[in-house]
Amino acid sequence: MTSGVTAEGHMCMNGIRSRVARYEREKCQRNTLNKKEEEEDEEEEEERNLKDINVENPGLDLSGVTE
């Protein structure tokens, strides 16, 4: 079968497959971007929390604190 639309206006199988493949690729890309944004948000929140702790306890040495 060829891709595209037949004279009757029905999608051919190759056209459907390519649209599904494109949708799956875009979905995967969106999920990857969302995960990166969530990780960045978590890192920023951790930094804010550490700054809040340091403000509440100014003499506290946080130089050796890790995850």
N, CA, C and O atoms as CSV, one atom per row, in Angstrom:
chain,resi,resn,atom,element,x,y,z
A,1,MET,N,N,0.832,-1.191,0.000
A,1,MET,CA,C,0.000,0.000,0.000
A,1,MET,C,C,0.874,1.250,0.000
A,1,MET,O,O,2.018,1.234,0.455
A,2,THR,N,N,0.331,2.281,-0.497
A,2,THR,CA,C,1.045,3.551,-0.506
A,2,THR,C,C,0.568,4.398,0.661
A,2,THR,O,O,-0.499,4.167,1.229
A,3,SER,N,N,1.377,5.373,0.998
A,3,SER,CA,C,0.945,6.255,2.080
A,3,SER,C,C,0.065,7.349,1.502
A,3,SER,O,O,0.100,7.622,0.302
A,4,GLY,N,N,-0.704,7.957,2.343
A,4,GLY,CA,C,-1.541,9.054,1.899
A,4,GLY,C,C,-3.009,8.700,1.954
A,4,GLY,O,O,-3.419,7.791,2.676
A,5,VAL,N,N,-3.789,9.422,1.189
A,5,VAL,CA,C,-5.236,9.250,1.200
A,5,VAL,C,C,-5.671,8.719,-0.162
A,5,VAL,O,O,-5.223,9.215,-1.196
A,6,THR,N,N,-6.533,7.724,-0.164
A,6,THR,CA,C,-7.052,7.182,-1.421
A,6,THR,C,C,-8.107,8.120,-1.987
A,6,THR,O,O,-8.488,9.102,-1.351
A,7,ALA,N,N,-8.569,7.808,-3.180
A,7,ALA,CA,C,-9.583,8.635,-3.833
A,7,ALA,C,C,-10.857,8.707,-3.004
A,7,ALA,O,O,-11.576,9.705,-3.054
A,8,GLU,N,N,-11.142,7.650,-2.239
A,8,GLU,CA,C,-12.347,7.639,-1.412
A,8,GLU,C,C,-12.173,8.441,-0.123
A,8,GLU,O,O,-13.139,8.659,0.608
A,9,GLY,N,N,-10.957,8.877,0.155
A,9,GLY,CA,C,-10.724,9.673,1.357
A,9,GLY,C,C,-10.320,8.856,2.565
A,9,GLY,O,O,-10.328,9.371,3.682
A,10,HIS,N,N,-9.962,7.585,2.371
A,10,HIS,CA,C,-9.535,6.749,3.492
A,10,HIS,C,C,-8.015,6.774,3.594
A,10,HIS,O,O,-7.307,6.782,2.587
A,11,MET,N,N,-7.532,6.785,4.823
A,11,MET,CA,C,-6.088,6.745,5.028
A,11,MET,C,C,-5.558,5.361,4.676
A,11,MET,O,O,-6.171,4.360,5.046
A,12,CYS,N,N,-4.440,5.285,3.974
A,12,CYS,CA,C,-3.790,4.011,3.712
A,12,CYS,C,C,-2.986,3.609,4.943
A,12,CYS,O,O,-2.663,4.450,5.782
A,13,MET,N,N,-2.668,2.330,5.046
A,13,MET,CA,C,-2.000,1.812,6.246
A,13,MET,C,C,-0.658,2.489,6.500
A,13,MET,O,O,-0.341,2.798,7.649
A,14,ASN,N,N,0.138,2.727,5.462
A,14,ASN,CA,C,1.438,3.362,5.677
A,14,ASN,C,C,1.275,4.773,6.237
A,14,ASN,O,O,2.058,5.201,7.084
A,15,GLY,N,N,0.281,5.479,5.775
A,15,GLY,CA,C,0.027,6.818,6.299
A,15,GLY,C,C,-0.358,6.773,7.761
A,15,GLY,O,O,0.075,7.613,8.550
A,16,ILE,N,N,-1.168,5.798,8.124
A,16,ILE,CA,C,-1.576,5.642,9.526
A,16,ILE,C,C,-0.373,5.278,10.379
A,16,ILE,O,O,-0.182,5.831,11.461
A,17,ARG,N,N,0.438,4.343,9.890
A,17,ARG,CA,C,1.624,3.926,10.652
A,17,ARG,C,C,2.578,5.094,10.873
A,17,ARG,O,O,3.121,5.257,11.966
A,18,SER,N,N,2.783,5.904,9.841
A,18,SER,CA,C,3.714,7.024,9.997
A,18,SER,C,C,3.167,8.055,10.980
A,18,SER,O,O,3.931,8.657,11.734
A,19,ARG,N,N,1.854,8.262,10.979
A,19,ARG,CA,C,1.263,9.198,11.943
A,19,ARG,C,C,1.387,8.661,13.364
A,19,ARG,O,O,1.679,9.415,14.291
A,20,VAL,N,N,1.166,7.359,13.536
A,20,VAL,CA,C,1.294,6.749,14.862
A,20,VAL,C,C,2.739,6.835,15.326
A,20,VAL,O,O,2.997,7.167,16.483
A,21,ALA,N,N,3.685,6.542,14.439
A,21,ALA,CA,C,5.099,6.611,14.800
A,21,ALA,C,C,5.484,8.031,15.197
A,21,ALA,O,O,6.203,8.228,16.176
A,22,ARG,N,N,5.009,9.026,14.440
A,22,ARG,CA,C,5.316,10.421,14.776
A,22,ARG,C,C,4.718,10.790,16.128
A,22,ARG,O,O,5.365,11.457,16.936
A,23,TYR,N,N,3.485,10.358,16.373
A,23,TYR,CA,C,2.832,10.622,17.657
A,23,TYR,C,C,3.637,10.011,18.799
A,23,TYR,O,O,3.857,10.663,19.820
A,24,GLU,N,N,4.077,8.762,18.636
A,24,GLU,CA,C,4.852,8.097,19.688
A,24,GLU,C,C,6.180,8.812,19.930
A,24,GLU,O,O,6.598,8.963,21.077
A,25,ARG,N,N,6.848,9.253,18.859
A,25,ARG,CA,C,8.114,9.995,19.018
A,25,ARG,C,C,7.890,11.285,19.787
A,25,ARG,O,O,8.633,11.603,20.715
A,26,GLU,N,N,6.854,12.030,19.393
A,26,GLU,CA,C,6.561,13.300,20.061
A,26,GLU,C,C,6.178,13.078,21.515
A,26,GLU,O,O,6.565,13.858,22.385
A,27,LYS,N,N,5.425,12.026,21.783
A,27,LYS,CA,C,5.035,11.699,23.153
A,27,LYS,C,C,6.274,11.395,23.997
A,27,LYS,O,O,6.383,11.852,25.135
A,28,CYS,N,N,7.198,10.628,23.440
A,28,CYS,CA,C,8.433,10.297,24.154
A,28,CYS,C,C,9.250,11.563,24.425
A,28,CYS,O,O,9.793,11.729,25.517
A,29,GLN,N,N,9.335,12.450,23.437
A,29,GLN,CA,C,10.076,13.700,23.619
A,29,GLN,C,C,9.443,14.557,24.704
A,29,GLN,O,O,10.150,15.146,25.522
A,30,ARG,N,N,8.109,14.631,24.718
A,30,ARG,CA,C,7.421,15.408,25.761
A,30,ARG,C,C,7.694,14.809,27.135
A,30,ARG,O,O,7.944,15.542,28.092
A,31,ASN,N,N,7.646,13.477,27.239
A,31,ASN,CA,C,7.897,12.827,28.522
A,31,ASN,C,C,9.314,13.099,28.999
A,31,ASN,O,O,9.539,13.344,30.184
A,32,THR,N,N,10.274,13.056,28.075
A,32,THR,CA,C,11.666,13.328,28.434
A,32,THR,C,C,11.814,14.759,28.934
A,32,THR,O,O,12.478,14.996,29.943
A,33,LEU,N,N,11.203,15.716,28.238
A,33,LEU,CA,C,11.274,17.114,28.669
A,33,LEU,C,C,10.612,17.304,30.025
A,33,LEU,O,O,11.132,18.027,30.874
A,34,ASN,N,N,9.471,16.663,30.233
A,34,ASN,CA,C,8.775,16.780,31.512
A,34,ASN,C,C,9.625,16.231,32.645
A,34,ASN,O,O,9.671,16.823,33.723
A,35,LYS,N,N,10.303,15.104,32.417
A,35,LYS,CA,C,11.159,14.521,33.455
A,35,LYS,C,C,12.312,15.463,33.784
A,35,LYS,O,O,12.643,15.654,34.954
A,36,LYS,N,N,12.928,16.055,32.754
A,36,LYS,CA,C,14.031,16.989,32.983
A,36,LYS,C,C,13.550,18.197,33.783
A,36,LYS,O,O,14.231,18.647,34.704
A,37,GLU,N,N,12.379,18.717,33.431
A,37,GLU,CA,C,11.835,19.868,34.151
A,37,GLU,C,C,11.525,19.507,35.595
A,37,GLU,O,O,11.767,20.312,36.495
A,38,GLU,N,N,10.993,18.309,35.835
A,38,GLU,CA,C,10.703,17.873,37.200
A,38,GLU,C,C,11.987,17.756,38.005
A,38,GLU,O,O,12.032,18.171,39.163
A,39,GLU,N,N,13.050,17.187,37.395
A,39,GLU,CA,C,14.326,17.062,38.092
A,39,GLU,C,C,14.892,18.439,38.429
A,39,GLU,O,O,15.398,18.650,39.532
A,40,GLU,N,N,14.808,19.374,37.487
A,40,GLU,CA,C,15.303,20.727,37.739
A,40,GLU,C,C,14.502,21.394,38.851
A,40,GLU,O,O,15.071,22.074,39.705
A,41,ASP,N,N,13.191,21.204,38.845
A,41,ASP,CA,C,12.345,21.769,39.896
A,41,ASP,C,C,12.712,21.191,41.254
A,41,ASP,O,O,12.761,21.917,42.247
A,42,GLU,N,N,12.972,19.875,41.302
A,42,GLU,CA,C,13.354,19.241,42.564
A,42,GLU,C,C,14.686,19.791,43.062
A,42,GLU,O,O,14.848,20.045,44.256
A,43,GLU,N,N,15.650,19.977,42.141
A,43,GLU,CA,C,16.947,20.522,42.528
A,43,GLU,C,C,16.799,21.941,43.070
A,43,GLU,O,O,17.415,22.296,44.075
A,44,GLU,N,N,15.979,22.749,42.399
A,44,GLU,CA,C,15.760,24.119,42.865
A,44,GLU,C,C,15.092,24.125,44.230
A,44,GLU,O,O,15.429,24.949,45.081
A,45,GLU,N,N,14.151,23.220,44.448
A,45,GLU,CA,C,13.473,23.144,45.739
A,45,GLU,C,C,14.453,22.736,46.837
A,45,GLU,O,O,14.412,23.277,47.942
A,46,GLU,N,N,15.339,21.776,46.530
A,46,GLU,CA,C,16.341,21.367,47.511
A,46,GLU,C,C,17.261,22.533,47.865
A,46,GLU,O,O,17.592,22.735,49.033
A,47,GLU,N,N,17.673,23.301,46.849
A,47,GLU,CA,C,18.531,24.461,47.101
A,47,GLU,C,C,17.819,25.485,47.977
A,47,GLU,O,O,18.418,26.042,48.897
A,48,ARG,N,N,16.530,25.736,47.690
A,48,ARG,CA,C,15.765,26.682,48.516
A,48,ARG,C,C,15.661,26.173,49.951
A,48,ARG,O,O,15.792,26.947,50.900
A,49,ASN,N,N,15.426,24.869,50.106
A,49,ASN,CA,C,15.319,24.305,51.449
A,49,ASN,C,C,16.625,24.454,52.211
A,49,ASN,O,O,16.619,24.783,53.397
A,50,LEU,N,N,17.751,24.213,51.536
A,50,LEU,CA,C,19.043,24.370,52.198
A,50,LEU,C,C,19.282,25.829,52.574
A,50,LEU,O,O,19.817,26.112,53.645
A,51,LYS,N,N,18.891,26.757,51.702
A,51,LYS,CA,C,19.041,28.180,52.017
A,51,LYS,C,C,18.157,28.556,53.200
A,51,LYS,O,O,18.571,29.326,54.066
A,52,ASP,N,N,16.936,28.014,53.239
A,52,ASP,CA,C,16.037,28.278,54.363
A,52,ASP,C,C,16.635,27.764,55.661
A,52,ASP,O,O,16.557,28.434,56.691
A,53,ILE,N,N,17.232,26.576,55.619
A,53,ILE,CA,C,17.857,26.011,56.817
A,53,ILE,C,C,18.998,26.906,57.260
A,53,ILE,O,O,19.161,27.160,58.453
A,54,ASN,N,N,19.791,27.390,56.307
A,54,ASN,CA,C,20.929,28.241,56.631
A,54,ASN,C,C,20.464,29.579,57.196
A,54,ASN,O,O,21.128,30.128,58.076
A,55,VAL,N,N,19.346,30.121,56.718
A,55,VAL,CA,C,18.812,31.379,57.238
A,55,VAL,C,C,18.331,31.177,58.672
A,55,VAL,O,O,18.551,32.029,59.533
A,56,GLU,N,N,17.671,30.043,58.925
A,56,GLU,CA,C,17.159,29.763,60.263
A,56,GLU,C,C,18.287,29.465,61.246
A,56,GLU,O,O,18.167,29.753,62.437
A,57,ASN,N,N,19.386,28.888,60.748
A,57,ASN,CA,C,20.526,28.535,61.591
A,57,ASN,C,C,21.802,29.076,60.940
A,57,ASN,O,O,22.539,28.315,60.312
A,58,PRO,N,N,22.073,30.370,61.078
A,58,PRO,CA,C,23.173,30.986,60.339
A,58,PRO,C,C,24.546,30.399,60.654
A,58,PRO,O,O,25.437,30.481,59.809
A,59,GLY,N,N,24.753,29.820,61.812
A,59,GLY,CA,C,26.058,29.268,62.149
A,59,GLY,C,C,26.247,27.848,61.667
A,59,GLY,O,O,27.328,27.283,61.836
A,60,LEU,N,N,25.233,27.256,61.073
A,60,LEU,CA,C,25.278,25.865,60.639
A,60,LEU,C,C,26.143,25.739,59.391
A,60,LEU,O,O,25.929,26.438,58.401
A,61,ASP,N,N,27.130,24.833,59.451
A,61,ASP,CA,C,28.018,24.612,58.310
A,61,ASP,C,C,27.410,23.543,57.405
A,61,ASP,O,O,27.311,22.380,57.795
A,62,LEU,N,N,27.006,23.932,56.206
A,62,LEU,CA,C,26.393,23.003,55.260
A,62,LEU,C,C,27.350,22.609,54.135
A,62,LEU,O,O,26.922,22.027,53.138
A,63,SER,N,N,28.629,22.917,54.284
A,63,SER,CA,C,29.563,22.675,53.187
A,63,SER,C,C,29.717,21.190,52.862
A,63,SER,O,O,29.999,20.851,51.713
A,64,GLY,N,N,29.542,20.303,53.826
A,64,GLY,CA,C,29.709,18.879,53.565
A,64,GLY,C,C,28.410,18.142,53.332
A,64,GLY,O,O,28.402,16.913,53.258
A,65,VAL,N,N,27.304,18.871,53.215
A,65,VAL,CA,C,26.001,18.234,53.055
A,65,VAL,C,C,25.825,17.780,51.611
A,65,VAL,O,O,26.010,18.552,50.670
A,66,THR,N,N,25.466,16.517,51.461
A,66,THR,CA,C,25.148,15.972,50.137
A,66,THR,C,C,23.799,15.295,50.214
A,66,THR,O,O,23.183,15.228,51.277
A,67,GLU,N,N,23.343,14.794,49.076
A,67,GLU,CA,C,22.034,14.136,49.049
A,67,GLU,C,C,22.014,12.900,49.898
A,67,GLU,O,O,20.986,12.228,49.985
